[in-house]
Amino acid sequence: MAYQSINPFTGELARTFSNHTDAEVENALTQAHALYKSEWSQPENIGERQALLQRLAEIMTRHQEKIARIITLDMGKRIAESRNEIVNCIEIVQYYAKQAAELLKPAAYPSKLGKGWVEHHPIGIILAVEPWNFPIYQLIRVIAPAIAVGNPVVAKHASNVPQCAQLVEDLLHEAQAPAGTYTNLFVTPEQIETIIGDKRVQGVALTGSEGAGSIVAGQAGSKLKKSTMELGGNDVFVVTDDADVVAAAHTAVAGRLFNAGQVCIAAKRFIVHEKVAEQFTRIVQEDFAQVVMGDPLDEKTTLAPLSSRKSKETLQEQLDEAIAHGAKVLCGNQPAKDNFFTPTLITDISRDNPAYFEEFFGPVAQLYVVKNDEEAITLANDSNFGLGGTVFCKDIERAKNLASRIETGMVFINRFGDSVAELPFGGIKRSGFGRELSDLGIKEFVNHKLVVLAQD
């Protein structure tokens, strides 16, 4: 597996990184395990770990523009989106720097057996396997809570964002993290399987495709290792007949085109009431036609290229197959240079069309027109995925009812879905299991240790 940074806009090879040897992997695990066994990881030293996170936040703040530029050069997103990613990362680190002690404090469990309480202890090394679409954020949302708990992390990042992978390790080194706190590994799938099987590794966190998740989850499960999986999504964007259609349409477009559509919680299936479908569709088509494709470092660019030629080819193959099975193109599907992909809206997608159940990882949206809320819910839940979703509706009680009935891990009302430190992130079905961020995320990889003091 070649770890190469190839600029998605220019196609230029910036840098190639050598894979880590088995000996280097063993050294990384040895250091991480030694740290776990040290005083540093103990619950009473959480203040030291929170101080490390605070230093990391300060360093990331100082280097914001440098980090944002590296993100854009590595995976191609617009520079404004890269800056937003770093702000989000800093907020996540600050959240755990400030809240970790409170989140991890012992919880009382009164019992007839005596005074009971649950303590939250670290369990050991966590392996993180992360994707390229948010190359710093995906790492930080695993690393920050792990450090707070006292779990060292070793990480295998996507092969096309090696500069970002190395940068995170460099930032932690600058923050004076103890050796073994976090180690970036350029390794092969075979080495990953070996790492999962190592007894010093006690947890696996993966964000990625359904295929990658099933392999890694299977490997972790076979070794009785705890894992969390944040996988794909085919999120709905429901618009009712009483919704603010203009706001809904503009939001749907932003939600579909953000990060060039390469987002697991992007708005992918527009489910729109028939009374407002015509107006909604017209606005979406107008917005799609107005995008400016160009250099992601140029502030005027509104749509960046896809991350690689392979990503573009895969997306076009999916779209071609959808059309071959009867889908109608309302706009888009026009030739675009290099790794750019014209924003496309398709409709008339029957249930036997492969597109009905697939995730399109790029600027392709699906439009479904429904007669009522029941049809909307039935369609929304007829999916193999269950990550996020959006409901646009002026009647808040009606919106809340719809949100409660949509089978996903997250639903947002009258706004597009997002990820912030204080809210749990994750899904159900083939979108994975477990949660990241918030109080739930920090407790995924801990020993919930029950202690009971006998009554006199």
N, C-alpha and C positions, 0 to 999 in steps of 0.2 A: 504494500500500500504506500503510494507516494504522497507525502505531505508537502503540497505545493501551494503557494499563494499566487494565483493567476487573476489579474485585474479583470473582472467581468465586463467592464466597459471597453477597455483597450485590447484585451486578450494577451497582454504582456505578462510574462513570467517574472514575478518580482523576487521570489526566493524559494529555495527548496530546503527542507529540513530532513536530516538523517533519522531513521528509525532508531528507537532505543533498543539496545541489546537485552537479552534475558538477564545478563548480569546487572545491567543498569536498573531494570525493573525490580530485581531482587533487592538491590540497594535501596530503592525508593520505598519498598514495602518494609524493609528492616527499619529505616528511619521513622516511617510513619507509625509503626507498631511500638517502637521505643518511646515515641512521644505519647502515644495512647497510654502506655504503662507508667508514664511519669506523673508527677504532681500536677503538671499543667492541665491535664484532662479532668481532674477531680472537680466535683460540683462546687466545693468551697473556693475554687480559684476562677470562678466565672467572671469575676471583676477583671482579672488579667486578660481574659479572652475578649471581653467587651472593649477593653482599652485598645486591644489590637484592631478590632473592627473599626473603632473610631479613628485610629491612625490611618487605616486603609481608606476610609471615607474621605478623609482630608487629602490624602495623596491623590485619589481619583479625582477629586474636585480640582486640584492644581493641574492635573494632566488631562482635563476634559477634552480639549480640542485635539490633542495628540491622539487620544484613544478613539475619538469619533472618526478621525481621518483614517486610522488603521482599519476600523470596522468597514468603512466605505471601500477602501482599496482591497480588502480581503474578500468581501462578499457582495459588494455592489449597491447597497441601499443608499438612498439620498442622504446627504450630509446632515440635513435637518433631522431625519429619522435616527441617524446615528447619535446625534447629540441628545435626542429624547431618550434613547436607550441608556446612555450613560447617566443621565439624571435619574432615571428609574433605578439603575443599579446603586447609585449613591444612596438613594432613599431606602433601599432594601438593607444595605449595610448599616445605615444609621438606625433603622428600625430595630434590628437585632442588637446593635450596640447599646441602645437605650432600654429595650423591653425584655431582653433575654432572661434576666434574673427573675422578673415578675412572671414571665411565661413558664419558667421551669421550677418555680417554687413548689414545695410539696403540697399535695392536695389531700384534704382530710376525708377519710372514709369511716365514719362512725359504724360500730358493729357491736353486737351482743358479745363478741369474743374479746372486746377490749378497744382501746384507742388505736385506730388504724389510720395510716396515711400512705400515700404513694409518692415516692421520690423518682426523679427523672435522671437517669445516669447514661453516660455515653456507652456505646457498645463496641466500638472499634473502628477500623478503617472502612470508609465508604468509597466505593468505586462510582464515579460519575461518567456516563457515556452521553455526550451532548452533540446537538446539531449545529448547523451553520447559520440558520436564519436570524438568530439573535445571539451572536457569538460571544458577547460578554455577559449579557443578562442571563443566558441559560446556565452559565457556570456560577455566577454570583448567587442565584437563587438556591443553589445547592450548597455552595461553599459557606455563605454567611451563617445560616442556621447550624451547619455542621461545626463550624468553629465555635459558635456560642455554646453548643452542647459539649464539645470536647472530642468530637470525632474527626480524626485526620481524613483528608480526601486525596485520592489519586484520580486523575481524570484522563479520559481518552476523548479528545475533541474531534470534530469533523475534519477530514483530510484537506479540505479546501480553505480552512481558516487557521492555519498554523501560527500566523503572526499574532492573532488574537489569543490563541491558546498559550503561547509563550509569554505574552504581555501580562496576563493575569498572574502567572507565577512571579514575574519580575516585580509587579506591583506589591505583592505580598512580601517579597524579599525586602523591598524598600520600606515596607511597614514594620520590618523587624519581626516577622513571623518566625517562630522556632522551626528548625529543620524538621521536615516531615509534616508540617501543617497542611501544605498543599503541594502536590507534584504533578506537573503536566507530563504525560507520556505519549510519545509518538509510537504507537504499537499496532500490531496486526490483529485481526479477529481471533486468530489462534492464541495469541498472547492474552487477549481479553478473557478468553475462556479459562486459561490457566490462572489468571488473576482472580477470577470469580471463585475458582476452586480452592484458592489459598485460604487456609483456616484463619489467617489474620484479618481477612476481609469479611466483614459482617453485614454489609448492606450494599445494594446496587440501585442507583437512581439513573433512569434513562429517559431522555426526551428524544423522540425520533419517529420513524415510520412504524406502521403496524407490523411489517415484516421484521424489522430489527428488534422491535419490542418482544415479539413472540420468541425469537431466538434467545435473546438475553434473559428474558423472564424464565424461559425454560431451563437455561443453564443455572440460573440462580436457584430456581425451585428444586432442581435435582440435587443441589448441595444444601438445601434447607436454609437458604439465605433470604432475608427480608428484601423486598424490592418495591420500588415505586415506578410506575410507567406512565409517562405523559406522551400519548401517541397522536394519531391524526384526528381530524375533525371534519365534519361536513355541516357546519353550523347554519341554522335557519335564521332568517330575518323576516319576522312576521309583521305585516302591516294590515291593521284592521280598517273597516270602513269609516271609522270616526277619527282616524289618525291625522296628524299634521303631515300631509302627504309630501309637501315640499321639503320639510325637515327630514322626513323619513328617507326620501330618495337621495338627498345629498349625503346623508349619513351612511346609507347603504353603499354608495359609491366609495366614500372614504374608507369604509370598513372592508370593501373588496380590494381596493387598490393599494392600501397601506403596505409598505415593504414589498411592493410589486406583487401583491397577492400571496406572498410566501409566508403565510401566518396560519398556524393551526386553528386559531379562533377567528379567522376572517369570516365575514358574512359571505356565505357561498350559495345558499339556497334562498332566494327571495320568494316568500310565500305571501301573496298579496290578494286582498279582497277584490272581487270583480268590479265593485263600484268605483274603486280608485286605481285600478290596474293600468288604465290607459294613461292617466296623468303621471303616475309613478314611472312607468316605462319610458315615457317621453323624456322626463328629466334625467333618468339614468343614461339614456342614449346620448343626450346632449352633453352631459358631464363626461362620459367616456370619450366623446369626440374632441373634447377640449384639452385633453392631457398633452403635456409637453415632454416628449421623450428625449433624453440627452444625458450629458455628463452628470453623474450623481454628485459630483463636487460643485456643480453649478447651482446656485440658489434658485435659478429660474426653472430648473427641471422639476416636473411634478410626477413623473413616472420613471423609475430606474430600470435598468436591465435586469433580467433574471440572473441568478447566481452563476450559471454556467450554460454552455451549449447543450449539455446533456439535459438540463432542466427544461430548456426550451423545446428540445426534440420530444421529450416525454410528454409535455403538455400538449404539443401539437398532435401527437399520436392519439392521446385521449380525446381531444376535440374532434379529430377526423373520424374516430370510431363512433362517437356520439352522433355525429351527423349521418354517418352511414346507417345508423339504427333509427333514423327518423327525426332527430332533433333539428329544429329550425333556428337559423342564425338571424337574430334581430339586428345586430350590429357587430362590427369587428371582424376577426378572422382574416385580416388583411396582412400582406407581407410586411415584415419589419426587419430592419437591418440588425446584424450582429446578434446579441442576446436579448434584444427587445421583443416584446410580445404585445400586439395590439389588444386593448381591452375589448372583451367579447361578451355578449349577452346571448344566451340560447334559451329556447323554450320548447314546448311540445315534447317533453322528455317522458316517455312511457316507462312503466316499471320494469320492462324487460330490456331497457336500454342500459348498458353498463354504466353510463354516466349517472344514472339514478342513485347508485350506491357508492360511487367513487368520490374521492377527494381530488379536486383540481387545485394543485399547488401553484397558482399563478393567477393572472388577471382575467379569469373566466368565471362568469356568474350564471346561475340558472334561475329562470323565472317560472313560477307556478302560480296560476290564478285559481282562487277558491271562492266558494259561495258563502261560507260561514266559518265560525270558529271551530266547529267540529271537524270540518274538512282540513282546516289548518293544522289542528293538533294531530289528526291521523297521519297526515303527510309528514309533519315534523318528526313524529316518533317512528315512522317507517324508515329507519336508518340503522346501519350497523354501528354508527358512531354516536357519541353522546358527550361532547365536550362543552360547548357553550351555545349561546343563542341570544337573540334580541327580539323584543316585542315593542312595536310602536302603536300606542293606543292612548287616547285622551281619557277614557274612563279607567281610572286607576284600579278600581276593584276588579274590573274585567281583565285588565292587564295582569294583575297579580294572580288571578285565577288561571290565565293562560300560562304564565310563568311557572306556576306550581305543577301544571300538567305536562309541560315539555320535559322529556326524559333526557336531561343533560346534567352535568356537574355544575353549570353556571348559567344564569339567565340575567340579562340586563334589560331594564325597562326604559324606553325613550332615550336611549343613548347606546352607543356602540360598546361592545365588550372591551375590557382592558385588564391589565394585570398590575396590581400595586402591592406593596409589602404587607399591608394589614389585612388583605383579603385572601382566602384560600383559593388555590388554583388547581384544577384537575377535573377528570371526567369519569364516565362509566362506559359500559359496553366495550367496543374495540378501541375506544379512546384511552383506555388504560385504567389504572387504579392508583389509589394513594393521593395525597395532596401535598402541594408545595406552598411555601410562604405562610404568613399569619401564624396563629398559635397552633394550628393543625400541622403545618409543615415542619415546624421545629421539633415536633414530637413523633415524627414518623420513624426516625432511627434512634430511639432511646429505649433503655430498659425501664419500663414502668414498674418499678420495684415496690411491692407492697411490704410494709413493715407494720406489725401489730404488737402493741404493748398490752400484755395481759392485765385484766382488771384485778384489783386487790380482792 
